[in-house]
Structure formats: structure tokens, C-alpha cells
Amino acid sequence: MNQMARDIVAKLTLEQKAALCLGGDFWHTAAVKGDGEAGGVEPVTLSDGPHGLRRQTGTFFDPTEPATCFPTASCLAASWDPDLIRETGAALGVEARAQDVAVVLGPGVNIKRSPLCGRNFEYFAEDPVLAGRLAAAMVEGIQSQHVGACLKHFAANNQETDRMRVSADVDDRTLREIYLPAFEHVVTSSGPWAIMTSYNCLNGRYTSQNEWLLTQLLRDEWGFSGMVVSDWGAVHDRVAALQAGTDLEMPPNHGISDKAIIGAVQSGVVAEAVLDESAARVVDLVLRSRDRQPASQDTDAHHALARRVAAESMVLLKNENAVLPLAAEPLTIAVVGERYPAFQGGGSSQVNPVTTDDPVAELAAALPSATFTDDPGSADVIVAFLGFEQGTESEGRDRTDIDLPEEQTELLAQLSGRAPIVAVLCTGSVVRTSTWGIYARAIVHAGLAGEAAGGAIADVLTGKVNPSGKLAETIPLRLRDCPSYLNFPGEESHVRYAEGVFVGYRGFDASGLEVAYPFGHGLSYTTFGYTDLAANGRTISCTVTNTGDRPGAEVVQLYIGDPVSRVHRPPRELKGFAKVRLDPGASERVTFQLTDRDLSYWSTTFARWVLEPGEFSVEIGSSSRDIRLTTTINIDAPMPRPTLTPMSTVREWLEDHAGRDRLTAMIKQITGEDPIDFDALADFIGDFPLSTLAPMQIPGITPAVLATLEAPTPATPATPA
Ligand code: BGC
């Protein structure tokens, strides 16, 4: 933190410091009037986020200032392209400069636990590595403009149902491996200026009032030095929130919180230093934003960027008989379904777009010799725009199924057998394809692709852009196949994350379930070959070649698995990816570097990351279920062992060399007898703690032996991860 922030706060009154820890109004931090040496602190503007600005200058119900509506995060994620997302973030930053916004309230990096979550369109992926790397790029882009990014919603906010009260009940391993790493990666690699707490409780405690989450983990472990802001209305007890680490409460609540803070400091419940630190973090953010320069909003350039980004993010799910790209011949094209498909979701992220593309006009411009009709009977090809009405996918409510509107699937059934159908899916979250996919020759998952969706769809359908998007979430055959199905959205204000780490493809793979389209899937108009996998220690490399006849881009995916482990691990987990652009015939060598952490799991026994020795699988795929190259690597690390006590089981004592030696030595020394053959009995009594064997008169397990073993036997050291 800038020392100047602390110096300013040191000169403020208690009331002024309390005021700084609350918004000045709905969208601004509080102002402190300049007084002599202390200098004033001007208010700064915070504005949604995450895929375009939603700057509110009028009342809550007035339209917000026009801004470029970029593709939503779920769409962007399918690009698997951090560079492109960084560029999008920088454009968002420029718009923030143009609109005098200091902090963009985004990106949102929550994991897609269930396809039903109403805000999935605002989030990146079902995988934490993918979500974290893409969100970090977004933060870097925004902050390259001296505009702050505000990472949200911290943490375990994976549903909208009962979102203001529900407790996400998540075990430590699942939190550490699935729900926290994306936040951790962004915090530790790209230093967001701010992080927003979520509305929900985590294991029974509101996240805005959760000291473990906001202070021990976020600040002490991850080293976060920015400002923690509550989600709008997420604070229920301002004093508890301040103590836990929430610096700024938004929006302000009519003097109630100021009074509570002042009272708590005056009565000694809260040390004034705690308030000083939070106030200084708010001031620090204001000081940082003083570097922001005004800019003009180049709406044409940003519209062109939105179109390019959207086209790069579209996923070609299926393309039978190469029906796509559409030929530049005098085709008759029937357009059916949603004439103006949705391009963004509803709620606080909803942007008032500068302009919007008309998909049919864009197609017509790209195919000047084609004729367009709404009568499928005369057509050479049918383009069906599928999805929900604008606003159906929204913050504030979860979906109850993953089906398209019935009239759309019925229409596809009626039209099948006529001209080939090209289905264009314009949804922000997963929809089931298994009930209608058979009718479509080609399916393009366009996503909620922003204001330039129309142009981008035309680019992909006509082949101007060769699709290279890959799914950032699995499309299941049925909702009930999803790992979270039985525990979503919970009941009586609790949702149990009972599927544990088996979220998304981790769960589908572990259960061996068929899916409609797997995580990481996406076709191209060209083809790619994979060769020459090499594993040199933890450096993994392979060669990718464009084996088709058009330039194209491929996302090379690296998965690892640890089939033999103390804990149940997913068959494969994404640990790296690279997007390579290749001309026909060209090759590129792709290299990945695995770290200890990539190979470790979070152990609740040891309360830390644990790397186990042994053989790990290494897979290189074009998707999580299109694995092209495999090998194994051997990890040489000591087997982690718990500290042994009489409550450790016979098996634990026997598995640890030092423990086994000590046990046998103690029995001999104290009883003068040879120990019984524990190995021979291990199947039967292996899970008994030693101390429970004493009353059973097992030879050698006497109270005197147990008392000696009370002094913990140091565990064989485990490798620090
Ligand atoms: C949302 C946040 C948003 C905030 C301000 C809340 O309802 O959960 O994502 O940034 O409102 O609009």
C-alpha cells in the first residue's frame, strides 16, 4: 500500500474514517473534504462489469450510458485465448477512462458447478485453471489502463437460488482444488485492485463477515493488498465485516453502519488500527486511480473488436458432410427460429449497447449472391437461430432445466429431412442438444456473443473466420447426469457440495458417463495432427501440425492424472493449454512446464498441498475426450505420512517405516516380548486405532506401551508443495 494512503488516514477523524468504509452513494466511494495538510479524498466511481460498462448516471430504472457490449465471459472463455481476453479487458479499460470510471466490477470467476446457475453466462468455466488464467488476462487488460478490476464473487457463489442467505457447505479439499484456485491465481498473478465478496455464506458464515476467507486466506496466504468491497447489500453486521476484512460496504446504508463502526471503535470492540487499515485501503485505491487519463470512446473500433473476439469464441460442435462453411454460391438460405437472438444476459451485467448487428443482414452482406427467405420449403440450407428470449438467462434466478424452448425443438423436428439445418445456439449456459442435435447437420455454439454477435456468426458460417473455440464446460446428455444434480440448489438455506472435487468433466470422467460434447471440444474447418510427445522431467512438449487446407487455430490441452493415491482423484485435470495458429502444413512445438502444485492435491489431514510419489498420467488432447498423445512421468517424493499417535490405525503405524520400527521396539523394550505378526492380521484389524486394541488383550499392546507411544512419532517428512 502507498504510504501516502496511511498518512492521509492518520490525519482523519474517526467519523471520516468510518465514512470512507462506506460508499458515498450507490456507485461512488465517499469523499473527504480537503483540510490543510491531510488533503481531500475525492470520490471515485465503481461500475458494472463484467463484459461492458453499465454506468448509471440517472435513476436505477433509467437506461445506463451506452457502452460496447462485448461477449459475456462464458462466450469469451470458449476462445481459450488469454491474449484476446487481455485485449478485450484493455478496451473495457479505455471505455472506463472515457466514462470516468475508476473500477470495473468484474471479472466474475466463479466455477460453473451446475449448468442451472442463472449467472453462468457471467462466469468462465467449470475448470479452475482455465477460469483463473482467462480472468487474470482480463484483469491485466483492464488495469493496463490505470483502471481497477474488481474480481468477484468471493467465494463459492455458484447459484442464484436463495443467494442472499444460502450457505455453500464445502469441504476444504473441494474449496482449495475447485472453488478457490481461480481467485488465487488472479490475486497472485495479476493483482486486482479490488475483490468483491459474495452474497452467500460459506460453511455457515457470510463471506463478507468471514475472517478466514478475507484475512487469513486472501491477505495472509495469498498476499492480497487491494481493497475488499462487499457485494451490493451483502453486509449484515458492519462491525463483524470490518473485523473480518471487508474494507468498503456498498451501497451505504443511511448512517447505520457509520454509527456501528464508530461505536465499536469507541467502546474498544474494534481496534482503531483495524479501521485505519480499511480506510487506508480505500484511499489507496483512490490514489491509484489518479493515474487514469481521460480517453475518447472509439465505438467503431470496439465494435470491430467485439466482432473479432466473438468469432474467435464460437464453438463448432458438429459439422457433418462439411455443410459449413456456407459456399459463396447463389444459395437460397431460410432463416428460422429467433430472428434477433439474445446476445447478453440480464441483471447487473446488462449493458446498454452502442449498436447491435442484425445477423441476417450480416449474412446477406457476407454472401451477396445468396437469397434469404423465411420459407424453409424453397431453401438449399436452413439456418436456425436457437436460444432464449433476451433476459431469460439472468442474475437473480437459476434455471430449472437445460432444455431449449419446446417450439424450437419441434420446429427442428418438422424441418428435418428437408434442406440441411445449421443450428446456431445463442445461449450463455449449457443447453441439452441430445433431444434435437440429430436434426442439425451442423451446430455452432455462438454463446451470448455481445453486440457484434450477428457479424461474428456470419464470419464463422461463411468461413471468413475458421472456428477455433472450445467448450469451457461439458454439455451433458441429461441434466441428471451432472455431478451436482442431487445437491442443487440445496434446501433450507444450505447447499451441500457433495460431489466434492468431481465437478464438470472431473465428475463425468470419474463416473464414465457419456456426454453430448465434452469439455474442451470444438471443431475447425481444418484438421490438426499431434506428434512427438516428450516428457523431460516435468517439461512436456509435443508438435502440432495443421494437416488440412486452411489456416486455423488449435487449442492444445494438457491433462494430468494420478491413478494411485491416498485420496480419490479425478481421472484427468487440465493443467495447461496453448492456442496455436497454423497455416496449412505448418507445425509448432508446444511446451508446458508442470509444477509441484499442478500435481498435488489438498490434504485435509495435513492441511496443505501434498505431492505423492509415483506414476502420473500425462495426456495431450484436442478435447478432454479426444486425447491424442499419452505418456507417464514418475514423481520422486517421500510418501506423506500423518504424525503417529495411539489413535493412528494399525495400518498407519505399519505403513510408516519409522512408526513400525518404533512400535516393535517399544513392545520389545517394555513387555520383553516379540510383537505379534501385525501384517498377518492387517486385513482384519488394520483400521483399528492402536489404543482400541488395548482392552482386547492383543499381545504387546499394553497400557504402558500405549503411554510411551503418546509422545508423537514424527512422521516421515512429506514434500512441501
Ligand atoms: C451483483 C454484482 C454487481 C453489483 C452491483 C450485485 O447484485 O451481484 O455482481 O456488481 O450488484 O451492481
Boltz pocket constraint, residues with backbone or C-beta under 6 A from the ligand:
constraints:
  - pocket:
      binder: B
      contacts: [[A, 48], [A, 49], [A, 105], [A, 152], [A, 231], [A, 232], [A, 348]]
      max_distance: 6.0
